[in-house]
């Protein structure tokens, strides 16, 4: 199995994708630590898994899917990969490193994802109020955030929260050591010149075209993180390259990433949360142009669609929540109503709960079909010019993300 990394758009037909089915790590949480785990509530695992099975079931019908647990277990069979990962994870805790290194790959994978419990073998450990020496990765089913493919390279994220750094370390080692992958790696842990303020997450990075990135600048992706991307673009881009930066509000928490307010749907369609993306507001849109390994221009743009139009991507807006009621727009944006994942141009995965958004898409020629109908062979997206495959998401959306958040594409066909 050899996977050629190639993602030069958000909408090209999907050839391969990484997912992570949520497991016990999601339930290893209490109301006391939910906020630290970046949740506003705790999820019901059995319901979340049922909903996730619709997402994964559709993907398995339509493309090659790779589970993180399988990839990590296979990677950990390499002793060098195993040791390097544990050195990063355990840092100076030699007893834990030795204990984990002795585990077989499948068991170690489980521990790295689901957490390592405090064994309470002495008084200090007994009095420690933390249940885990190595905390569970509650957010790992949002595979988009920890790594993202940009053209033929993999960008390893530098997560804004320490509780998620292990996700990026796991992805870093998978792409560095797993025999299926041989892509160039842009490692923001290494390439940021040790800048403390440098963070960047995949939910903020959209590949509009091979020469255009759209990046959100907010609570998860800092200006220093984007500066690191600028330096990488200067280094690797032989021709003209564009980075469009959209400032995001710090609150509410549903504005966590750019893909919660803006996603690309088709060659000529995008989904937007209207108040932020299309109306006048205080949040800047900045266009950075790179040519001949230099920044040749930095300037303000009216908004993302205007910047894209100037670069030859003239697109129509579809409004998250519909265009009639601002309250509905806010409610559906909160539940990831703008967060769509394209499996091909004009063929998308999204939550069925956002009924006003789906009604708006239907008005623009998108047929709404149920995920289970695709899984059971009753319907297929190839039979529609445009469609939305609707998955149940009442529980998953409470984790703070949608279909794009839960998918990390490896390869897409050219548009």
Buried (B, 14 or more C-beta within 10 A) or exposed (E): EEBEBBBBBBBBBBBBBBBBBBBEBBBBBEEEBBEEBBBEEBBBBEBBBEBBBBBBBBBBBBBBBBBBBBBBBBBBBBEEBBEBBBEBBBEEBEEBBEBBBEBEBBEBBBBBBBBBBBEEEEEEEEEEEEBBBBBBBBBBBBBBBBBBBBBBBBBBBBBBBEBBBBBBBBBBBBBBBBEBBEBEBBBBBEBBEEBEEBBBBBBBBBBBBBBBBBBBBBBBBBEBBBBBBBBBBBEBBEEEBBBBBBBBBEEEEBBBBBBBBBBBBBEEBBBBBBBBBBEEEEBEBBBBBBBEEEBEEEEEBEBBBEBBBBBEBEBEBBBBBBBEEEEBBBBBBBBBBBBBBBBBBBBBBBBBBBBBBBEBBEEBEBBBBBBBBBBEEEBBBEEBEBBBBBBBBBBBBBBBBBBBBBBBBBBBEEB
